[in-house]
Amino acid sequence: MKPLTMPPRLLMGPGPINCYPRVLTAMSQQLVGQYDPAMTSCMNEVMALYRQVFETNNHHTLLVDGTSRAGIEAVLVSALEPGDKVLVPIFGRFGHLLCEIAERAGAEVHSIEVPWGEVFEPEQIEKAIREVQPKMLAVVQGDTSTTMLQPLEHLGEICRRYDVLFYSDATASIGGNPFKTDEWQLDAVSVGLQKCLGGPSGSAPITLSERYVELVRKRHHVEAGIRESVHQSGSGSRIRSNYFDIPMLLDYWGEERLNHHTEAASMLFCARECAINLIEEGIDNSIARHKQAGDAMLAGVQALNLEPFGNLAHKMHNVVGVEIPDGVDGEQIRQQLLLDFNIEIGTSFGPLKGRIWRIGTMGYNARKDAVLHTLQSLETVLRRAGHKLPGGGGVDAALDSFSGSSL
Amino acid sequence: MKPLTMPPRLLMGPGPINCYPRVLTAMSQQLVGQYDPAMTSCMNEVMALYRQVFETNNHHTLLVDGTSRAGIEAVLVSALEPGDKVLVPIFGRFGHLLCEIAERAGAEVHSIEVPWGEVFEPEQIEKAIREVQPKMLAVVQGDTSTTMLQPLEHLGEICRRYDVLFYSDATASIGGNPFKTDEWQLDAVSVGLQKCLGGPSGSAPITLSERYVELVRKRHHVEAGIRESVHQSGSGSRIRSNYFDIPMLLDYWGEERLNHHTEAASMLFCARECAINLIEEGIDNSIARHKQAGDAMLAGVQALNLEPFGNLAHKMHNVVGVEIPDGVDGEQIRQQLLLDFNIEIGTSFGPLKGRIWRIGTMGYNARKDAVLHTLQSLETVLRRAGHKLPGGGGVDAALDSFSGSSL
């Protein structure tokens, strides 16, 4: 059998993107045992690192062993009992995902929607909270399906006022856009590694407030066969998933170290490296780098006379939607970029399918050379497909954008 | 921040164990996009490889992105609707786990039990099937908590006769003990990488029969926001989990490539390498190597006058339970082995806690040198703790056992 040799793609879509080399190398670390002091201290270190990433003092900051939607499901299914009301403001595909996961947990899901390409005003959300009186507000921060970033900074105060749990999925945005768990009064946050953190998919860091933890602890049950006193029960209804049972995950990550799953050690090492990489760069520096690369990509796209999608005042730093010009076959262009230039840009879902490309600048690829190669190659491919556009305009505008920056 | 440097442990517990170096290296492969032809062909290759690992022609052979219990939960929650009856023969901790996961899926769980250290006769299981008339029989093959291997070869025929789905979790046994999905007429099997396959925890290969797939497809729903026709519905009740929704996982792994999670690419590469490693060695050769190492470890333990646990006629090849002698502090011995010799052996759960150690010989560590070092070190540590035992007996018996073997 042949060894795995992947083509050297430059991944400029909405994620996953190329990993930082140091993150890939970290996974080659040989294992130690699950309860080895070296392992448990590594787990504690990872908790401390992600407190920094999330900008929180939450003790309960840990990894869920799965992709980013595993983190979402763990947060929702552990907190929402059948019949509990949850409010989901939907501004793209991932709002629908939150609804769907909450529905499957048996929750009564209420949603409000804005057109794809827009975000919500805090007043719209407050009005819905007043009407619905949900147990939880669940909202995506950055939805790559539309490239929009929902402002969260005013929502925590509203949630506290109405005694609502405040949860956000920040998978696509964290590390490339500001995110402040404590300052914004969030009760639960879940993310993934495969966007601005520059790792592969497969580990979902989460952070949980005391308020959230107190609530889910009421649904605590210990697995049979683990210790003598089986089926110790909390008063709440049993959480519908074993794998995503946060009280049990807390027992495993906590001092008690009660066996649950076997921690996915290589992904733990990987998550550790992603966090260290971010912290060594400095979170603010990383955000500034994402903004710089995103601004340059936007300038380049506009200089090619291509139309960016959505409300640019609320665009995520790390991805831009680009309207596919009339008469251009979007998939054909993507294909050519991939085959001739080894560059991947993203297609779209749902209502935007066939209407926009999505071009990312995130993690390792939030770099000048990556932006410049992408713009040049996009120009070449569009030109050879017979589309008229200003020659060299894109790359020049991006270079100007970069040189105007102080970074 | 310091780079991660784990101590060079020799992991001789019930798993996780040291990974094959080539498996660790495979995770350093740089990523490609989620729908890159290089990625989808790698996914197809992994499906084909695991068909060989599982000894099946099942088309529907794929990975669940999580630890081995993620595979268990996916199989159970996708098939079991609330109120469905499932029969679980329990002979150790992982039988309890199957019950608990099935209960949370809303199933009506019936179990039968034998004392820890024993396994079931097919007649016992058939009798229970007749009485319970379950939709599914769910049974662990190798339960590391007791070191016992449940014979499965007669159960498929029984299940077919009573029209019962037959599922087994073979996480701890596959690759080190015979497992024949098609010959034994299994409908669903889930495993993990961290035992005899010699990888880290974090990916759960599963294989599914047509019968199983036909059944769960009736519960098929498409996620909102993915394509125009939202909420296409099957007739069955909606699966309680999005993450573990097998019909959706099949759409993602199948020709349709409908977006679900973002595949955990590094764990995919890792799972691929585990399978190739096994297939290149030859499954029968790998099983023989595990038997040889397990036999040698057993001979060594017995020659040290230590008592193996359970019914040896049904011991898994890859792990042995060892009664902790009277007057010996089991945890103290484990601690000393770890600190002085960098060797980890396992402790126990539930009714066996403090009663036995569990010593594994699996995957990369099903090796002569690993067995010999472990026996010598165990002897030294026991001797220095004041326990009397035949000097050199263990390592000599193991060497004899190895030299009597044809491998």
HADDOCK unambig.tbl for C-alpha pairs under 7 A between the chains (distance, minus, plus):
assign (segid A and resid 6 and name CA) (segid B and resid 32 and name CA) 6.97 0.50 0.50
assign (segid A and resid 6 and name CA) (segid B and resid 38 and name CA) 6.52 0.50 0.50
assign (segid A and resid 9 and name CA) (segid B and resid 32 and name CA) 5.98 0.50 0.50
assign (segid A and resid 11 and name CA) (segid B and resid 32 and name CA) 6.94 0.50 0.50
assign (segid A and resid 11 and name CA) (segid B and resid 33 and name CA) 6.55 0.50 0.50
assign (segid A and resid 16 and name CA) (segid B and resid 33 and name CA) 6.40 0.50 0.50
assign (segid A and resid 18 and name CA) (segid B and resid 30 and name CA) 6.54 0.50 0.50
assign (segid A and resid 18 and name CA) (segid B and resid 31 and name CA) 5.70 0.50 0.50
assign (segid A and resid 19 and name CA) (segid B and resid 30 and name CA) 6.64 0.50 0.50
assign (segid A and resid 19 and name CA) (segid B and resid 31 and name CA) 6.96 0.50 0.50
assign (segid A and resid 24 and name CA) (segid B and resid 27 and name CA) 6.72 0.50 0.50
assign (segid A and resid 24 and name CA) (segid B and resid 28 and name CA) 4.49 0.50 0.50
assign (segid A and resid 25 and name CA) (segid B and resid 28 and name CA) 5.46 0.50 0.50
assign (segid A and resid 27 and name CA) (segid B and resid 24 and name CA) 6.72 0.50 0.50
assign (segid A and resid 27 and name CA) (segid B and resid 27 and name CA) 6.19 0.50 0.50
assign (segid A and resid 27 and name CA) (segid B and resid 28 and name CA) 6.66 0.50 0.50
assign (segid A and resid 28 and name CA) (segid B and resid 24 and name CA) 4.51 0.50 0.50
assign (segid A and resid 28 and name CA) (segid B and resid 25 and name CA) 5.46 0.50 0.50
assign (segid A and resid 28 and name CA) (segid B and resid 27 and name CA) 6.66 0.50 0.50
assign (segid A and resid 28 and name CA) (segid B and resid 28 and name CA) 6.68 0.50 0.50
assign (segid A and resid 30 and name CA) (segid B and resid 18 and name CA) 6.55 0.50 0.50
assign (segid A and resid 30 and name CA) (segid B and resid 19 and name CA) 6.63 0.50 0.50
assign (segid A and resid 31 and name CA) (segid B and resid 18 and name CA) 5.71 0.50 0.50
assign (segid A and resid 31 and name CA) (segid B and resid 19 and name CA) 6.96 0.50 0.50
assign (segid A and resid 32 and name CA) (segid B and resid 6 and name CA) 6.96 0.50 0.50
assign (segid A and resid 32 and name CA) (segid B and resid 9 and name CA) 5.99 0.50 0.50
assign (segid A and resid 32 and name CA) (segid B and resid 11 and name CA) 6.96 0.50 0.50
assign (segid A and resid 33 and name CA) (segid B and resid 11 and name CA) 6.57 0.50 0.50
assign (segid A and resid 33 and name CA) (segid B and resid 16 and name CA) 6.40 0.50 0.50
assign (segid A and resid 38 and name CA) (segid B and resid 6 and name CA) 6.52 0.50 0.50
assign (segid A and resid 65 and name CA) (segid B and resid 66 and name CA) 5.55 0.50 0.50
assign (segid A and resid 65 and name CA) (segid B and resid 67 and name CA) 6.84 0.50 0.50
assign (segid A and resid 65 and name CA) (segid B and resid 202 and name CA) 6.82 0.50 0.50
assign (segid A and resid 66 and name CA) (segid B and resid 65 and name CA) 5.54 0.50 0.50
assign (segid A and resid 66 and name CA) (segid B and resid 66 and name CA) 4.76 0.50 0.50
assign (segid A and resid 67 and name CA) (segid B and resid 65 and name CA) 6.84 0.50 0.50
assign (segid A and resid 67 and name CA) (segid B and resid 261 and name CA) 6.70 0.50 0.50
assign (segid A and resid 67 and name CA) (segid B and resid 262 and name CA) 6.77 0.50 0.50
assign (segid A and resid 67 and name CA) (segid B and resid 264 and name CA) 6.58 0.50 0.50
assign (segid A and resid 69 and name CA) (segid B and resid 243 and name CA) 6.88 0.50 0.50
assign (segid A and resid 69 and name CA) (segid B and resid 261 and name CA) 6.67 0.50 0.50
assign (segid A and resid 70 and name CA) (segid B and resid 243 and name CA) 6.35 0.50 0.50
assign (segid A and resid 93 and name CA) (segid B and resid 225 and name CA) 4.76 0.50 0.50
assign (segid A and resid 93 and name CA) (segid B and resid 226 and name CA) 6.93 0.50 0.50
assign (segid A and resid 96 and name CA) (segid B and resid 224 and name CA) 5.76 0.50 0.50
assign (segid A and resid 96 and name CA) (segid B and resid 225 and name CA) 6.08 0.50 0.50
assign (segid A and resid 101 and name CA) (segid B and resid 241 and name CA) 6.90 0.50 0.50
assign (segid A and resid 101 and name CA) (segid B and resid 242 and name CA) 5.80 0.50 0.50
assign (segid A and resid 104 and name CA) (segid B and resid 240 and name CA) 4.77 0.50 0.50
assign (segid A and resid 104 and name CA) (segid B and resid 241 and name CA) 5.87 0.50 0.50
assign (segid A and resid 105 and name CA) (segid B and resid 240 and name CA) 6.31 0.50 0.50
assign (segid A and resid 200 and name CA) (segid B and resid 264 and name CA) 6.43 0.50 0.50
assign (segid A and resid 200 and name CA) (segid B and resid 265 and name CA) 6.43 0.50 0.50
assign (segid A and resid 200 and name CA) (segid B and resid 266 and name CA) 6.42 0.50 0.50
assign (segid A and resid 201 and name CA) (segid B and resid 262 and name CA) 6.36 0.50 0.50
assign (segid A and resid 201 and name CA) (segid B and resid 263 and name CA) 6.50 0.50 0.50
assign (segid A and resid 201 and name CA) (segid B and resid 264 and name CA) 4.52 0.50 0.50
assign (segid A and resid 201 and name CA) (segid B and resid 265 and name CA) 6.59 0.50 0.50
assign (segid A and resid 202 and name CA) (segid B and resid 65 and name CA) 6.82 0.50 0.50
assign (segid A and resid 202 and name CA) (segid B and resid 264 and name CA) 4.51 0.50 0.50
assign (segid A and resid 224 and name CA) (segid B and resid 96 and name CA) 5.78 0.50 0.50
assign (segid A and resid 225 and name CA) (segid B and resid 93 and name CA) 4.83 0.50 0.50
assign (segid A and resid 225 and name CA) (segid B and resid 96 and name CA) 6.13 0.50 0.50
assign (segid A and resid 225 and name CA) (segid B and resid 349 and name CA) 6.99 0.50 0.50
assign (segid A and resid 225 and name CA) (segid B and resid 350 and name CA) 5.17 0.50 0.50
assign (segid A and resid 226 and name CA) (segid B and resid 349 and name CA) 5.53 0.50 0.50
assign (segid A and resid 226 and name CA) (segid B and resid 350 and name CA) 4.97 0.50 0.50
assign (segid A and resid 227 and name CA) (segid B and resid 349 and name CA) 6.56 0.50 0.50
assign (segid A and resid 227 and name CA) (segid B and resid 350 and name CA) 4.66 0.50 0.50
assign (segid A and resid 228 and name CA) (segid B and resid 350 and name CA) 5.69 0.50 0.50
assign (segid A and resid 240 and name CA) (segid B and resid 104 and name CA) 4.76 0.50 0.50
assign (segid A and resid 240 and name CA) (segid B and resid 105 and name CA) 6.29 0.50 0.50
assign (segid A and resid 241 and name CA) (segid B and resid 101 and name CA) 6.89 0.50 0.50
assign (segid A and resid 241 and name CA) (segid B and resid 104 and name CA) 5.87 0.50 0.50
assign (segid A and resid 242 and name CA) (segid B and resid 101 and name CA) 5.80 0.50 0.50
assign (segid A and resid 243 and name CA) (segid B and resid 69 and name CA) 6.89 0.50 0.50
assign (segid A and resid 243 and name CA) (segid B and resid 70 and name CA) 6.36 0.50 0.50
assign (segid A and resid 261 and name CA) (segid B and resid 67 and name CA) 6.70 0.50 0.50
assign (segid A and resid 261 and name CA) (segid B and resid 69 and name CA) 6.68 0.50 0.50
assign (segid A and resid 262 and name CA) (segid B and resid 67 and name CA) 6.77 0.50 0.50
assign (segid A and resid 262 and name CA) (segid B and resid 201 and name CA) 6.37 0.50 0.50
assign (segid A and resid 263 and name CA) (segid B and resid 201 and name CA) 6.50 0.50 0.50
assign (segid A and resid 264 and name CA) (segid B and resid 67 and name CA) 6.58 0.50 0.50
assign (segid A and resid 264 and name CA) (segid B and resid 200 and name CA) 6.42 0.50 0.50
assign (segid A and resid 264 and name CA) (segid B and resid 201 and name CA) 4.51 0.50 0.50
assign (segid A and resid 264 and name CA) (segid B and resid 202 and name CA) 4.50 0.50 0.50
assign (segid A and resid 265 and name CA) (segid B and resid 200 and name CA) 6.43 0.50 0.50
assign (segid A and resid 265 and name CA) (segid B and resid 201 and name CA) 6.60 0.50 0.50
assign (segid A and resid 266 and name CA) (segid B and resid 200 and name CA) 6.43 0.50 0.50
assign (segid A and resid 349 and name CA) (segid B and resid 225 and name CA) 7.00 0.50 0.50
assign (segid A and resid 349 and name CA) (segid B and resid 226 and name CA) 5.51 0.50 0.50
assign (segid A and resid 349 and name CA) (segid B and resid 227 and name CA) 6.51 0.50 0.50
assign (segid A and resid 350 and name CA) (segid B and resid 225 and name CA) 5.20 0.50 0.50
assign (segid A and resid 350 and name CA) (segid B and resid 226 and name CA) 4.96 0.50 0.50
assign (segid A and resid 350 and name CA) (segid B and resid 227 and name CA) 4.58 0.50 0.50
assign (segid A and resid 350 and name CA) (segid B and resid 228 and name CA) 5.67 0.50 0.50
